[in-house]
Amino acid sequence: MTVPENTWIMMQRHMGYTDDEMALFRNNPKNAVVMEKASELMGKTLVFEVVESSNCNSGHKVGDRIVFDGAGNLITKLNPRRVCIYALTSLEKLIFAANELIYAGADPNGMCFKETGCFDVGVKCGGWGHIVLRLKVEDRK
């Protein structure tokens, strides 16, 4: 598959690349692979559901969802009013892994290790609380 010229133009505008920067971007073969998959990626929503919660200082409860678009941007209107930074930091690696699987043409929901948690170890281990989140990649509605 070849990346349509209008897709490159859109990317240059979106990123604010100069013509020289765009030439560098286009000359990197991996960027063509990513650009070929961009529409598929943007058609996805990455949902992290709280599957365990104990004494969470931010109030996250089982069933709460933290929602990102396919590119990894937090969709604020779909998220709880408060989102714990310590939970957010643990999600980055799974977002990256899901993106890489999509770029490779694989189903990110087939990932073996799709659970993560905040780094607070919980009161039993000297912390305050702890939550566990599970990733599910959904088609955008």
C-alpha positions in Angstrom: 0.0 0.0 0.0 1.2 3.5 -0.8 0.5 6.5 1.3 -1.6 9.0 -0.6 0.0 12.4 -1.1 -2.9 14.2 0.7 -2.1 12.1 3.8 1.5 13.4 3.8 0.2 16.9 3.4 -2.3 16.5 6.3 0.5 15.2 8.5 2.8 18.1 7.6 0.0 20.6 8.5 -1.0 18.7 11.7 2.6 18.5 13.0 3.7 21.9 11.7 6.6 20.5 9.9 8.7 22.7 7.6 9.4 21.4 4.1 12.8 20.2 5.3 11.4 18.5 8.4 8.8 16.8 6.2 11.4 15.6 3.8 13.2 14.0 6.8 10.0 12.5 8.0 9.1 11.0 4.6 12.6 9.6 4.1 12.2 7.4 7.2 10.7 4.1 6.0 9.0 3.3 9.3 7.0 6.5 9.0 5.4 5.2 5.8 4.4 2.0 7.6 2.8 4.1 10.4 1.1 6.4 7.9 -0.4 3.5 6.1 -2.0 2.3 9.3 -3.0 5.8 10.6 -6.7 5.5 9.6 -7.0 2.1 11.2 -5.4 3.4 14.4 -7.6 6.5 14.5 -10.6 4.2 14.2 -9.7 2.7 17.6 -10.5 3.6 21.2 -8.2 2.3 23.9 -10.2 1.6 27.1 -8.6 0.8 30.4 -11.2 -0.6 32.9 -10.5 -0.7 36.6 -10.8 -4.4 37.5 -9.5 -4.2 41.0 -9.6 -1.3 43.5 -8.6 -1.0 47.1 -8.4 2.3 49.0 -7.7 4.4 45.9 -7.0 8.0 46.9 -8.5 9.3 43.6 -11.6 7.3 44.1 -11.3 4.9 41.2 -13.7 2.0 41.6 -14.1 -1.3 39.7 -15.8 -0.6 36.4 -14.4 2.9 36.0 -12.9 3.5 32.5 -10.0 5.6 31.4 -10.4 6.3 27.7 -7.8 7.3 25.0 -8.1 7.7 21.2 -6.0 5.4 19.0 -3.0 7.7 19.1 -2.9 7.7 22.9 -4.6 11.0 23.6 -6.8 11.1 26.7 -10.4 11.8 25.7 -11.2 14.0 28.7 -15.0 14.1 28.2 -15.2 10.3 28.4 -13.1 10.0 31.6 -13.8 10.4 35.3 -13.6 13.9 36.7 -10.4 12.9 38.6 -7.8 10.6 37.0 -4.8 9.5 39.1 -1.4 10.4 37.6 0.1 7.2 39.1 -2.5 5.1 37.2 -1.9 7.1 34.0 1.9 6.5 34.1 1.3 2.8 34.0 -0.9 2.9 30.9 1.8 4.3 28.5 3.5 1.0 27.9 0.3 -0.8 27.0 -0.8 2.0 24.7 2.6 1.8 23.0 2.3 -2.0 22.7 -1.3 -1.8 21.3 -0.1 0.8 18.7 2.8 -1.5 17.6 0.5 -4.5 17.2 -1.9 -2.4 15.0 1.1 -1.2 12.9 2.1 -4.9 12.5 -1.4 -5.8 11.4 -2.1 -7.8 14.6 -5.1 -7.6 16.9 -4.0 -5.7 20.1 -6.7 -7.5 22.1 -4.7 -10.7 21.6 -2.0 -9.2 23.8 -1.2 -11.7 26.6 -0.3 -9.1 29.3 -2.9 -6.4 29.1 -3.3 -5.6 32.8 -1.4 -3.0 34.8 -1.7 -1.0 37.9 -0.7 2.1 39.7 2.7 1.9 41.4 1.2 2.4 44.9 1.6 -1.0 46.5 -1.4 -0.6 48.8 -1.7 -0.2 52.6 -0.7 -3.9 53.3 2.7 -3.2 51.8 3.3 0.3 53.2 1.4 2.3 50.6 -2.0 3.9 50.5 -4.1 2.0 47.9 -3.9 0.2 44.6 -5.9 -0.3 41.4 -5.5 -2.7 38.5 -6.6 -1.8 35.0 -7.2 -4.0 31.9 -6.8 -2.7 28.3 -9.4 -3.4 25.7 -9.1 -1.9 22.2 -12.5 -1.1 20.7 -13.6 0.2 17.3 -14.5 3.8 17.5 -18.2 4.5 17.6 
